[in-house]
Amino acid sequence: MSQTSFRRKLFWTLGIYLFSLLLPMGFDQFTELLEVRPYDYRDAWYHALFESGYWYQRAVTASPRKPRLHYVRVVILRNGQEPAQIMGQNLCGESGQRAFMASLLRTIARAHPAGIAIDKWYAQSSCPAGDLGTKKLQCALAEISTDVSIVLGAKAENERDIERRSRPLLSELKRKGFRSYELLGEARLPLGEDPALPNVRYGILTLDYDVRKIPLSWPVYASEQDVGKPGQPAFLPSLSLVAAQEHDPSAAKDLTRNPFTGFLNETELNPYSAIDLICGPGAAPSSDWRTCQPGQVDRQALADLKSHLVIVGEDNPNGDDFFETPTGQMPGVLLQANYIESMLDDRYLRSGRDWLIWVLSGTWFVLIELTFHIFSSNVLRALVVACGVTAVLGLLFYNVAVVDLGYYLALWPTGVVAVALRFALAFVAAGEHGNQQRSHDRKKVGVVSS
């Protein structure tokens, strides 16, 4: 082999393995930089494949620890099922959503749950001062929190939220030191700051850009004036982390990076309708929840809520709190329920360390290259053996890394892509070698004939 041919082959070989490694790593780790949400493939031909979570969901749930509903129960305010006057922006007044939430929380409290988490944010300026619905909600929280811990959502703006609101403000904040991964807190209705409400906590509602990851904490500035000040921003826990640790203080204590998790779908989470809890099973959207009596409540549902952590939220497909996941479209409240359940059940996978991925992939690539070198005279045999090596190593790495050590590693796509491209290179090289051999033979025959 000439020196030029050797260099060309070396270049293509190294390029193949580098591409094979960076492709899955890029999908799993660089999605935020590329501003592409994993499994968010609306209107694409491959949407159905990824919506079912064929690859990811099966990879993270193939171990003996299957997702199962142990600790969490979900109550949903569903658009079209709950009374229309409490949905959307109908927040205020004695018939608005805040008053409805006060009645709902009192109903849930009668079930004696282990805790209540509310996947909603209550803005300070959404209702006028002295609003009756707001007062009812505040009274309900003060009354219930004496016996049950309550976690409320706190909203924070990311870079794009601030840009949509005011580009000059974003430029000014960046000049003062605001970074793309930091958040700016928004003013909230004062509920948990009162010393008389010691069991009311707040958690940041922001999710990880990759919704397959459990959000743990975020760097948050309390106000625009805090940007650039020493000691800022402060790291604040997410809603799901606060709720899980209120139930079990040891939950997720060993986590430092947002881990991956598998998902329970809506059917498996079996959410309860808010109006059904208050007014009994089969209640219609036209039911007047204000006149429903305590004896009408769904007693079977309340019995199921007992001693569980109950999360309350809204299901509105037309809102911005709706996401694509490996198991299909899902409202934010069901994502939060999955995160809390995963942390309490210790059912999550840490992100694979970059050095570990490089080492394992490098070992894999050496074995694949060695296979094609040994069977260089028979490309098809090399392909079969390389596929066998990939299958054995894939199962071995999966069993050790995922099942035993609890790491999520995207190695299967790496090995499959590497074998496929390496086979293509070997096939092309074999064809070129055959052509050269035939040309040499023709020249030899010509010399002999002459």
C-alpha positions in Angstrom: 0.0 0.0 0.0 1.4 3.4 -1.0 1.9 6.1 1.7 -0.9 8.2 0.1 -3.4 5.3 0.2 -2.4 4.6 3.8 -3.0 8.2 4.8 -6.3 8.4 3.0 -7.5 5.1 4.7 -6.3 6.4 8.1 -8.1 9.7 7.6 -11.4 8.0 6.6 -11.2 5.4 9.4 -10.6 8.0 12.1 -13.3 10.2 10.6 -15.8 7.3 10.8 -15.1 6.6 14.5 -15.1 10.2 15.4 -18.5 10.8 13.6 -19.9 7.6 15.2 -19.0 8.9 18.7 -20.1 12.5 18.3 -23.5 11.7 16.7 -25.1 10.2 19.8 -23.2 12.5 22.2 -24.4 15.4 20.2 -28.0 14.2 20.4 -27.9 13.6 24.2 -25.7 16.5 25.3 -25.7 19.3 22.8 -29.4 19.6 22.1 -29.6 22.8 24.1 -26.8 24.5 22.2 -28.5 23.5 18.9 -31.9 24.7 20.3 -33.5 21.4 19.4 -35.6 19.6 22.0 -35.1 15.8 21.9 -38.3 14.0 20.7 -39.9 17.2 19.6 -40.6 16.2 16.0 -44.0 17.7 15.2 -45.2 17.2 11.6 -42.2 15.1 10.8 -42.4 11.7 9.1 -40.4 10.2 12.0 -42.6 11.7 14.7 -44.4 8.5 15.4 -41.2 6.6 16.0 -39.8 9.0 18.5 -43.2 9.8 20.1 -43.4 6.2 21.1 -40.0 6.5 22.7 -38.9 3.4 20.8 -35.2 3.9 21.5 -34.8 6.0 24.6 -37.8 4.7 26.7 -36.9 1.1 26.1 -33.3 1.7 26.9 -34.0 3.3 30.3 -36.8 0.9 31.3 -35.3 -2.4 30.1 -33.8 -3.1 33.5 -35.7 -4.8 36.3 -36.6 -1.4 37.8 -39.7 -0.7 35.8 -41.6 2.6 36.2 -44.5 2.1 38.5 -46.8 4.4 40.5 -45.7 4.2 44.1 -45.7 7.6 45.8 -47.5 10.2 43.7 -51.1 10.9 42.8 -52.2 13.5 40.2 -55.2 15.8 40.2 -55.7 17.7 36.9 -57.7 20.8 36.0 -58.4 19.7 32.4 -59.6 22.1 29.7 -63.1 21.0 28.6 -63.7 18.9 31.7 -63.6 21.4 34.5 -66.0 24.4 34.7 -65.1 26.9 31.9 -65.2 29.8 34.4 -62.1 28.6 36.2 -59.9 27.8 33.2 -57.5 30.0 31.3 -57.1 33.5 32.6 -60.2 33.4 34.8 -58.3 33.6 38.0 -60.0 36.2 40.2 -63.3 36.7 42.1 -65.3 34.2 44.1 -66.0 32.0 41.1 -62.5 32.2 39.6 -59.7 29.6 39.6 -58.1 30.8 42.8 -61.3 30.3 44.7 -61.8 26.9 43.0 -58.3 25.9 44.0 -59.1 26.8 47.6 -62.1 24.5 47.6 -60.0 21.7 45.8 -57.2 21.9 48.3 -59.6 21.6 51.3 -61.1 18.5 49.6 -57.6 17.0 49.1 -56.6 17.8 52.6 -59.6 15.7 53.9 -57.8 12.7 52.4 -54.8 13.2 54.7 -52.2 13.2 51.9 -48.4 13.0 52.6 -48.0 16.4 50.9 -49.4 18.6 48.2 -47.5 20.2 45.3 -49.1 22.8 43.0 -47.7 23.0 39.5 -48.9 26.5 39.1 -47.5 30.0 39.6 -49.5 32.7 41.4 -48.5 36.1 40.1 -48.7 39.1 42.4 -50.4 41.3 39.8 -52.8 38.9 38.2 -55.7 39.9 40.5 -56.6 43.3 42.0 -55.9 44.1 45.6 -58.4 42.7 48.0 -59.5 40.0 45.5 -61.9 37.6 47.2 -60.6 34.5 45.3 -57.1 35.3 46.3 -58.1 35.7 50.0 -59.9 32.4 49.9 -56.7 30.7 48.5 -54.5 32.3 51.1 -56.9 31.2 53.9 -57.0 27.7 52.6 -53.2 27.5 52.4 -52.9 28.9 56.0 -55.4 26.4 57.3 -54.1 23.3 55.4 -50.4 23.9 55.9 -50.7 23.4 59.6 -51.0 19.7 59.0 -49.8 19.1 55.4 -46.7 20.4 53.7 -47.5 22.4 50.5 -45.1 23.2 47.7 -46.0 26.1 45.3 -44.5 26.9 41.9 -42.2 29.9 41.4 -41.7 31.2 37.9 -38.4 32.4 36.5 -37.6 33.8 33.0 -34.8 32.4 30.9 -32.9 34.4 28.2 -35.5 33.9 25.5 -38.3 34.9 27.8 -36.5 38.1 28.7 -35.7 38.8 25.0 -39.4 38.4 24.0 -40.3 40.9 26.8 -37.6 43.4 26.1 -34.5 43.2 24.0 -32.9 46.3 25.6 -33.4 44.8 29.0 -31.7 41.6 28.0 -28.7 43.6 26.6 -28.4 45.5 29.8 -28.6 42.4 31.9 -25.9 40.7 29.8 -23.7 43.8 30.1 -24.0 43.3 33.9 -23.0 39.6 33.7 -26.3 37.7 33.1 -25.5 34.3 31.4 -27.6 32.2 29.1 -28.1 29.4 31.6 -29.2 31.8 34.4 -32.8 32.7 35.3 -34.5 35.9 36.4 -37.2 35.4 39.1 -40.6 36.9 38.8 -42.6 38.6 41.6 -45.1 36.1 43.1 -48.1 36.3 45.4 -46.8 36.4 49.0 -48.0 33.2 50.5 -45.1 31.2 52.0 -43.1 34.1 53.3 -45.4 34.5 56.3 -43.8 32.9 59.4 -47.3 31.6 60.2 -47.1 29.3 57.2 -44.0 27.2 58.0 -45.0 24.3 55.9 -45.4 26.3 52.6 -42.4 26.0 50.3 -41.6 27.3 46.8 -39.9 25.4 43.9 -38.8 26.7 40.5 -41.1 25.6 37.7 -38.5 25.7 35.0 -37.8 22.4 33.3 -34.6 21.2 31.7 -34.3 21.9 28.0 -34.2 18.2 27.6 -37.4 17.1 29.4 -36.0 13.5 29.7 -33.8 15.0 32.6 -35.1 15.6 36.1 -34.6 19.3 36.9 -32.8 19.8 40.2 -31.9 23.4 40.8 -31.4 26.6 38.9 -29.2 29.8 39.3 -31.9 32.5 39.8 -31.6 36.2 40.4 -34.4 37.5 42.6 -34.7 40.7 40.6 -33.1 42.7 37.8 -31.2 44.7 40.4 -29.4 41.6 41.7 -27.7 40.9 38.4 -24.0 41.5 38.8 -24.0 41.7 42.6 -21.6 39.5 44.6 -23.0 36.2 45.7 -25.7 36.2 43.0 -27.4 34.3 41.5 -28.6 31.9 44.2 -29.2 28.3 43.3 -32.9 27.5 44.0 -34.4 24.0 43.9 -37.0 22.9 41.4 -40.6 22.2 42.3 -40.1 18.5 41.8 -37.0 18.4 44.0 -38.6 20.4 46.8 -41.8 18.2 46.7 -39.7 15.0 46.7 -37.5 16.1 49.6 -40.5 17.3 51.6 -41.7 13.7 51.4 -38.3 12.1 51.9 -35.4 14.4 52.9 -32.9 11.9 51.5 -34.4 11.9 48.0 -31.9 12.7 45.2 -29.2 13.8 47.8 -26.5 12.2 45.8 -27.3 14.0 42.5 -25.3 16.9 41.2 -26.3 16.9 37.6 -29.8 16.6 36.1 -30.3 12.8 35.7 -32.2 11.0 33.0 -35.5 9.1 33.8 -38.1 6.9 32.1 -41.7 8.0 31.9 -45.1 6.8 33.1 -47.7 7.8 30.5 -51.0 9.5 31.4 -52.9 6.2 31.6 -50.4 4.8 34.0 -50.4 7.9 36.1 -54.3 7.8 36.2 -54.9 11.4 37.1 -58.1 12.5 38.9 -60.4 15.3 37.7 -60.6 18.2 40.0 -64.3 18.7 39.6 -64.9 15.0 40.2 -63.1 15.3 43.5 -65.2 18.2 44.6 -68.6 17.3 43.2 -68.4 13.5 42.8 -67.8 11.1 39.9 -69.5 12.1 36.7 -69.7 15.8 37.5 -70.2 17.9 34.3 -68.3 21.1 33.3 -71.6 22.9 33.9 -71.7 21.8 37.6 -71.7 24.6 40.1 -68.7 23.6 42.3 -69.6 26.3 44.8 -72.9 24.5 45.8 -71.4 21.0 46.0 -71.6 19.4 49.4 -68.8 17.5 51.2 -70.9 14.3 51.0 -70.7 14.4 47.1 -66.9 14.0 46.9 -65.3 11.0 45.2 -64.7 9.0 48.3 -62.8 6.2 46.4 -60.5 8.8 44.9 -59.9 10.4 48.3 -59.0 7.0 49.8 -56.5 6.6 47.0 -54.9 10.0 47.8 -54.4 9.1 51.4 -50.7 9.1 52.5 -49.6 9.9 48.9 -47.9 13.0 47.6 -50.6 14.8 45.5 -49.6 17.1 42.7 -52.2 19.5 41.2 -51.9 21.1 37.8 -53.5 22.1 34.6 -53.9 20.3 31.3 -54.3 22.8 28.5 -52.9 21.7 25.1 -53.3 25.2 23.8 -51.0 26.6 26.5 -47.2 26.7 26.7 -47.0 24.1 29.5 -47.3 21.2 27.1 -44.3 19.0 25.9 -43.3 16.2 23.6 -41.7 13.3 25.5 -40.5 9.8 24.6 -44.1 8.6 25.5 -46.0 11.2 23.6 -47.4 14.7 24.4 -47.7 15.4 28.1 -48.7 18.5 30.2 -46.2 19.9 32.6 -48.0 18.5 35.7 -47.5 14.9 34.4 -43.8 15.6 33.8 -43.5 16.9 37.4 -45.3 13.8 38.7 -42.8 11.6 36.8 -39.9 13.5 38.2 -41.1 13.3 41.7 -41.9 9.6 41.4 -38.5 8.9 39.9 -36.6 10.6 42.7 -38.7 9.0 45.5 -38.2 5.6 43.9 -34.5 6.1 43.2 -35.3 5.3 39.6 -33.1 7.6 37.5 -29.9 7.4 35.5 -27.0 9.8 35.9 -25.6 11.4 32.7 -22.6 9.4 31.5 -19.3 11.2 32.1 -17.6 12.3 28.9 -14.3 10.5 29.7 -16.2 7.3 30.4 -18.0 7.5 27.0 -14.7 8.2 25.2 -12.9 5.2 26.9 -15.7 2.7 26.3 -16.3 3.9 22.8 -12.5 3.8 22.1 -12.4 0.2 23.3 -15.3 -0.7 21.2 -13.8 1.0 18.1 -10.5 -0.8 18.5 -12.3 -4.2 18.6 -14.3 -3.3 15.5 -11.2 -2.1 13.6 -9.3 -5.3 14.7 -12.2 -7.4 13.4 -12.1 -5.7 10.0 -8.3 -6.0 9.9 -8.3 -9.8 10.7 -11.0 -10.5 8.1 -9.8 -8.0 5.5 -10.0 -10.7 2.8 -13.7 -11.3 3.4 -15.7 -8.1 4.0 -19.0 -9.9 4.7 -17.5 -12.1 7.3 -15.9 -9.1 8.9 -19.4 -7.4 9.0 -21.0 -10.5 10.7 -18.2 -10.8 13.3 -18.3 -7.0 14.0 -22.1 -7.1 14.5 -21.6 -10.0 16.9 -18.9 -8.0 18.8 -21.2 -5.0 18.9 -24.1 -7.0 20.2 -22.1 -8.6 23.0 -20.3 -5.4 24.1 -23.6 -3.5 23.9 -25.3 -5.9 26.2 -22.3 -6.0 28.5 -21.9 -2.2 28.7 -25.7 -1.8 29.2 -25.8 -4.3 32.0 -22.9 -2.8 33.8 -23.4 0.9 33.1 -27.2 1.2 33.1 -28.4 -1.6 35.3 -25.6 -1.9 37.9 -24.1 1.6 38.0 -27.1 3.7 37.0 -25.6 5.7 34.1 -27.2 6.5 30.9 -24.8 5.9 28.0 -25.8 6.3 24.3 -23.4 3.5 23.1 -25.7 1.4 21.0 -26.0 4.0 18.2 -22.3 4.6 18.4 -21.4 0.9 17.7 -24.1 0.5 15.0 -23.1 3.6 13.1 -19.4 2.7 13.4 -19.9 -0.9 12.1 -22.1 0.4 9.2 -19.7 3.0 8.1 -16.6 0.8 8.6 -18.2 -1.9 6.5 -18.9 0.7 3.7 -15.3 1.8 3.8 -14.0 -1.8 3.7 -16.5 -2.6 0.8 -15.2 0.4 -1.2 -11.6 -0.5 -0.4 -12.2 -4.1 -1.5 -13.7 -2.9 -4.7 -10.8 -0.7 -5.4 -8.4 -3.5 -4.6 -10.2 -5.8 -7.0 -10.1 -3.3 -9.8 -6.4 -2.7 -9.3 -5.8 -6.5 -9.3 -7.8 -7.0 -12.5 -5.9 -4.1 -14.1 -2.6 -5.6 -13.0 -3.7 -9.0 -14.4 -4.6 -7.5 -17.8 -1.3 -5.8 -18.0 0.5 -9.0 -17.1 -1.5 -10.9 -19.8 -0.6 -8.2 -22.3 3.1 -8.5 -21.6 3.0 -12.3 -21.9 1.2 -12.1 -25.2 3.6 -9.6 -26.7 
